[in-house]
Structures are given as structure tokens and as C-alpha cells.
């Protein structure tokens, strides 16, 4: 017996007013559709996920790659028609299928598990996930009979005035037995105000076939909110941020002014970490215990070791190892690896480079495409000159090297252990171990130059 998930992601999302398909729009730097697919996987209840794509399908496919199967809805003819496009991919008719919209990123794995549990325990043929909202405008209403059993779902455009007052709404999430799904879809008609094939019509069809219908009432209504425009996106992002921050604080993460702190869905933060205001941590970042992050810091897809201090800085796709201090105003990117007990100070940029133990670049330095040893000191204004306008070259610096202020190290170059680069030098040859490298013009003082210059001006 095999369980499937069908995620509907074919729509254009015209109300978003962006060039992206709606389900690809990011929430905390992660596409909405990725939340749904990841949460389905985490339940371990679904054997195969099918995503129905249409408008700009290549964008969705690039996001999800081979983690799912794809069905294509070339014309948007309604939700019933969209699900029908997945028919060829559902091979096992003994199991169950959960159907979800791709624009509900707050539907987490717990909601999915609870809906499945309700479906199995109630022995339903079809379970509809419903919820209660204050303003039901725009949603399909759950219509019940005198025995409080679901009778039908009426869409907003087809509801009468009495039905529009009902505040129990259809979330658009269904669990249905595989053998009934496509047999029901084949019977759907498009004789409604929009001329579309509504998935909701399977309720009437299955009721006529004497199937057992039921609902699972989702008590946390906000989790079922659909994101149809950028304002709704901001509300969803706020809810998600609040849930994540609450979970982390309860697990031992201190947050100073948490309303200003944004933590992504996949971020791992260990206990005894302190996050200061206006900090943004996203992607698959990991923050290890006893570190302090922020204020005014952005970290994405990076690993921060234990007892690290990182403030007023940007860290992208990089690593800061234990007991290092970064910032203020540092920029680490593109695979920078900062070794243990480093000091990376203000206005220092490090790109695609590795630094060893107790290395320092305290201010105004650039280190790119470099391998730096232990106990190296980069003076103010020192840079690795890694780019000739066409190609990038590597700088290799050994241990115990002192790089003086305003030194230019023109790559490819090797500075061997225990060397000293004099301030103001432009070095373009390898420096042997234990050497002093001086590469600058001799100073010439022309005495009385300014007096002579002023005299010359007056005479003219």
C-alpha cells in the first residue's frame, strides 16, 4: 500500500505581481513550495510526492530538482483538472493521497500527521481539512447537514447570502483513498460561474457513491493561510518567524528583542547562544553553543563554531571556527573558512580563503583566494591581489608571517614561514622562509621644494 502527495503549484499567482510563479516566491529566503515538500518528507507518511506544475514550470523544477515527480497542467482549468494531471503517476490504488496547495508554507509536518491520523482513525474515504476563520471571504464554505456531517463545499462565487455567513472554511487540503480519487475526478463538471473543474465537487460525487466523508478541524487557522499577494506573504513570514523564535527560545537560545530577529526554517542553533537585535540567519546555517551573534548581522548557509562573537557583519556560505571574533563590519563570503581564535576586524573582506590558528586581520584588509597559516598578522590596508582582470590566482602564506600595512601581495605568490613584509610593499615574488621583503621606491626629499614652487607661481 503506497501513499502519495499531490502538491498543486501550476498557477501564475497574478496577484503577487512578480515574475516568479507564486509557489516559488521566497519566505525567509526559502521558496514556499520547498516548505510543503520538506514537511511532507519529514512526516515519513508519504512514499512519493507529485508536484503539478504549469506556469514557468522550469523555475519550480529547478528548486525541487529530483526530490519529487512532476505532472504538467498546461492550461489552468481548475483544481480538479490540476489533480487529474497526476493520474499517470499514481500507480498503487490501495493507499491514500493527500492533496495540498503549494502556496501554504505554514502547513507543517505536525498538521499533516494529525490529518492522516484523523483519516485513518475515522476510517474515512475522504477527509477534508477545515478551519474556522473570522473573515471567510474568498474561501469555500463547509456546508453541514442536520447531523453535523459534511454535506458539500460551496465556493465564494457560488454561495448564497446565508452560506456566505458560515465561517468554517475549506483549507484546500484533502486525504482520499487512491482508488476513489480519479474515478471521482472523471465525474466533475465545469458548470459553475468560473467554468472550472472544482476539486471540491468530489464531495457531492463521493456522497452519492455512499463513501464515508469526514473533516479534520485545524484549530490553528493561520497555518492554513494561502499566500496570494505580497501583503499575505508578510503576514505568513511574521507567523513563521514567531513560531521559530519561540521554539528556539524554549530550547535555550537567548534573543534580545526577538521581534527584530529572523531565523530561517532550516537553521540549527544550539543552547546558550545569544542572538542580538536586527540579526538575520537563514539557509542551512548552524550556530554552535555559547556563541553571540549580532546585532545587525546577516548569516546565510554558514557554520559558526563555539564561543564565537560575530557582530555587525555579513557571513555567506562560510565557516567561523571556535573562539574567533568577527566584526564589526566584516564580510565573509564564497567559502571563507576562519580558523580558531582568529580576529577578523572592521572593514575586512575574506573570500574563498582559509585562515589558520590565531590569525589576525584587524582592519581594512582584503583576503581573496588565499591559504593563510597560523599566527599571521595582516596590517591595515593589506590585500591579496588575486585578479588580473581575467583570471583568479592563489596566495599562500605560511605560519608566523607579518604582513605590514598597505602591502600588496600579487598572486600567484608564496610567503613562507616566519617572514616579514614591510609596510607599503608591493610584492610579486615568492618570499623565502625567515626573510624580510621590502618592495617600495626609495624616498627622496627635495629640500625647499615648496618655497621654490610658490616663488615660481608668483613670478608667473
QUISUL-V913147 format. One record per residue. N is the residue number from 1. OMEGA is omega in whole degrees, 0 to 359 (999 if undefined). Layout:
BEGIN
n->N omega->OMEGA
n->N omega->OMEGA
END
This chain:
BEGIN
n->1 omega->187
n->2 omega->177
n->3 omega->181
n->4 omega->167
n->5 omega->174
n->6 omega->182
n->7 omega->185
n->8 omega->185
n->9 omega->184
n->10 omega->188
n->11 omega->179
n->12 omega->184
n->13 omega->186
n->14 omega->181
n->15 omega->176
n->16 omega->179
n->17 omega->177
n->18 omega->180
n->19 omega->179
n->20 omega->167
n->21 omega->189
n->22 omega->186
n->23 omega->179
n->24 omega->185
n->25 omega->187
n->26 omega->173
n->27 omega->188
n->28 omega->177
n->29 omega->178
n->30 omega->183
n->31 omega->181
n->32 omega->183
n->33 omega->181
n->34 omega->177
n->35 omega->182
n->36 omega->184
n->37 omega->180
n->38 omega->180
n->39 omega->175
n->40 omega->180
n->41 omega->184
n->42 omega->179
n->43 omega->185
n->44 omega->179
n->45 omega->186
n->46 omega->181
n->47 omega->181
n->48 omega->177
n->49 omega->178
n->50 omega->178
n->51 omega->178
n->52 omega->183
n->53 omega->179
n->54 omega->181
n->55 omega->180
n->56 omega->185
n->57 omega->182
n->58 omega->179
n->59 omega->178
n->60 omega->182
n->61 omega->178
n->62 omega->179
n->63 omega->189
n->64 omega->179
n->65 omega->182
n->66 omega->180
n->67 omega->182
n->68 omega->169
n->69 omega->184
n->70 omega->167
n->71 omega->186
n->72 omega->172
n->73 omega->184
n->74 omega->176
n->75 omega->179
n->76 omega->183
n->77 omega->177
n->78 omega->184
n->79 omega->178
n->80 omega->178
n->81 omega->180
n->82 omega->180
n->83 omega->181
n->84 omega->180
n->85 omega->181
n->86 omega->188
n->87 omega->185
n->88 omega->184
n->89 omega->179
n->90 omega->188
n->91 omega->185
n->92 omega->183
n->93 omega->179
n->94 omega->187
n->95 omega->182
n->96 omega->179
n->97 omega->171
n->98 omega->181
n->99 omega->182
n->100 omega->169
n->101 omega->180
n->102 omega->182
n->103 omega->178
n->104 omega->186
n->105 omega->182
n->106 omega->175
n->107 omega->186
n->108 omega->185
n->109 omega->179
n->110 omega->177
n->111 omega->181
n->112 omega->180
n->113 omega->181
n->114 omega->178
n->115 omega->177
n->116 omega->179
n->117 omega->179
n->118 omega->181
n->119 omega->182
n->120 omega->182
n->121 omega->180
n->122 omega->182
n->123 omega->180
n->124 omega->167
n->125 omega->177
n->126 omega->174
n->127 omega->178
n->128 omega->177
n->129 omega->180
n->130 omega->175
n->131 omega->181
n->132 omega->179
n->133 omega->179
n->134 omega->181
n->135 omega->185
n->136 omega->184
n->137 omega->177
n->138 omega->183
n->139 omega->170
n->140 omega->183
n->141 omega->175
n->142 omega->179
n->143 omega->181
n->144 omega->178
n->145 omega->183
n->146 omega->178
n->147 omega->180
n->148 omega->177
n->149 omega->182
n->150 omega->181
n->151 omega->179
n->152 omega->173
n->153 omega->181
n->154 omega->179
n->155 omega->183
n->156 omega->185
n->157 omega->182
n->158 omega->183
n->159 omega->174
n->160 omega->186
n->161 omega->179
n->162 omega->181
n->163 omega->181
n->164 omega->178
n->165 omega->181
n->166 omega->182
n->167 omega->169
n->168 omega->188
n->169 omega->176
n->170 omega->179
n->171 omega->185
n->172 omega->178
n->173 omega->183
n->174 omega->167
n->175 omega->186
n->176 omega->177
n->177 omega->184
n->178 omega->185
n->179 omega->179
n->180 omega->190
n->181 omega->188
n->182 omega->173
n->183 omega->178
n->184 omega->182
n->185 omega->180
n->186 omega->183
n->187 omega->182
n->188 omega->176
n->189 omega->180
n->190 omega->181
n->191 omega->178
n->192 omega->187
n->193 omega->181
n->194 omega->183
n->195 omega->181
n->196 omega->176
n->197 omega->184
n->198 omega->174
n->199 omega->181
n->200 omega->181
n->201 omega->179
n->202 omega->178
n->203 omega->179
n->204 omega->182
n->205 omega->181
n->206 omega->178
n->207 omega->178
n->208 omega->179
n->209 omega->177
n->210 omega->177
n->211 omega->180
n->212 omega->183
n->213 omega->178
n->214 omega->177
n->215 omega->168
n->216 omega->184
n->217 omega->177
n->218 omega->185
n->219 omega->178
n->220 omega->189
n->221 omega->185
n->222 omega->180
n->223 omega->181
n->224 omega->182
n->225 omega->174
n->226 omega->181
n->227 omega->183
n->228 omega->178
n->229 omega->186
n->230 omega->175
n->231 omega->177
n->232 omega->177
n->233 omega->180
n->234 omega->178
n->235 omega->179
n->236 omega->180
n->237 omega->178
n->238 omega->178
n->239 omega->181
n->240 omega->179
n->241 omega->181
n->242 omega->180
n->243 omega->181
n->244 omega->181
n->245 omega->179
n->246 omega->180
n->247 omega->182
n->248 omega->180
n->249 omega->177
n->250 omega->180
n->251 omega->174
n->252 omega->176
n->253 omega->179
n->254 omega->178
n->255 omega->178
n->256 omega->185
n->257 omega->186
n->258 omega->179
n->259 omega->180
n->260 omega->186
n->261 omega->179
n->262 omega->178
n->263 omega->182
n->264 omega->186
n->265 omega->185
n->266 omega->182
n->267 omega->175
n->268 omega->178
n->269 omega->182
n->270 omega->185
n->271 omega->179
n->272 omega->171
n->273 omega->175
n->274 omega->178
n->275 omega->182
n->276 omega->188
n->277 omega->175
n->278 omega->179
n->279 omega->187
n->280 omega->182
n->281 omega->187
n->282 omega->180
n->283 omega->180
n->284 omega->181
n->285 omega->176
n->286 omega->176
n->287 omega->184
n->288 omega->193
n->289 omega->174
n->290 omega->176
n->291 omega->177
n->292 omega->185
n->293 omega->178
n->294 omega->9
n->295 omega->172
n->296 omega->183
n->297 omega->176
n->298 omega->181
n->299 omega->181
n->300 omega->178
n->301 omega->184
n->302 omega->179
n->303 omega->180
n->304 omega->184
n->305 omega->181
n->306 omega->175
n->307 omega->176
n->308 omega->170
n->309 omega->180
n->310 omega->185
n->311 omega->177
n->312 omega->187
n->313 omega->177
n->314 omega->181
n->315 omega->182
n->316 omega->174
n->317 omega->185
n->318 omega->181
n->319 omega->173
n->320 omega->184
n->321 omega->193
n->322 omega->169
n->323 omega->175
n->324 omega->177
n->325 omega->183
n->326 omega->176
n->327 omega->6
n->328 omega->171
n->329 omega->173
n->330 omega->180
n->331 omega->178
n->332 omega->185
n->333 omega->169
n->334 omega->174
n->335 omega->174
n->336 omega->177
n->337 omega->181
n->338 omega->183
n->339 omega->183
n->340 omega->177
n->341 omega->174
n->342 omega->171
n->343 omega->178
n->344 omega->192
n->345 omega->189
n->346 omega->178
n->347 omega->173
n->348 omega->176
n->349 omega->178
n->350 omega->185
n->351 omega->173
n->352 omega->184
n->353 omega->178
n->354 omega->175
n->355 omega->183
n->356 omega->185
n->357 omega->175
n->358 omega->175
n->359 omega->184
n->360 omega->166
n->361 omega->194
n->362 omega->181
n->363 omega->168
n->364 omega->180
n->365 omega->173
n->366 omega->178
n->367 omega->182
n->368 omega->178
n->369 omega->186
n->370 omega->172
n->371 omega->188
n->372 omega->182
n->373 omega->181
n->374 omega->173
n->375 omega->175
n->376 omega->176
n->377 omega->174
n->378 omega->179
n->379 omega->180
n->380 omega->178
n->381 omega->179
n->382 omega->181
n->383 omega->167
n->384 omega->181
n->385 omega->192
n->386 omega->189
n->387 omega->180
n->388 omega->182
n->389 omega->180
n->390 omega->184
n->391 omega->174
n->392 omega->182
n->393 omega->188
n->394 omega->172
n->395 omega->178
n->396 omega->181
n->397 omega->181
n->398 omega->182
n->399 omega->173
n->400 omega->179
n->401 omega->176
n->402 omega->178
n->403 omega->185
n->404 omega->182
n->405 omega->176
n->406 omega->175
n->407 omega->175
n->408 omega->179
n->409 omega->187
n->410 omega->182
n->411 omega->2
n->412 omega->184
n->413 omega->176
n->414 omega->175
n->415 omega->187
n->416 omega->187
n->417 omega->169
n->418 omega->181
n->419 omega->181
n->420 omega->178
n->421 omega->184
n->422 omega->179
n->423 omega->177
n->424 omega->182
n->425 omega->168
n->426 omega->190
n->427 omega->179
n->428 omega->176
n->429 omega->178
n->430 omega->181
n->431 omega->181
n->432 omega->180
n->433 omega->174
n->434 omega->185
n->435 omega->168
n->436 omega->179
n->437 omega->176
n->438 omega->181
n->439 omega->180
n->440 omega->182
n->441 omega->176
n->442 omega->179
n->443 omega->177
n->444 omega->176
n->445 omega->177
n->446 omega->185
n->447 omega->179
n->448 omega->183
n->449 omega->185
n->450 omega->177
n->451 omega->179
n->452 omega->180
n->453 omega->180
n->454 omega->179
n->455 omega->180
n->456 omega->179
n->457 omega->183
n->458 omega->181
n->459 omega->179
n->460 omega->999
END
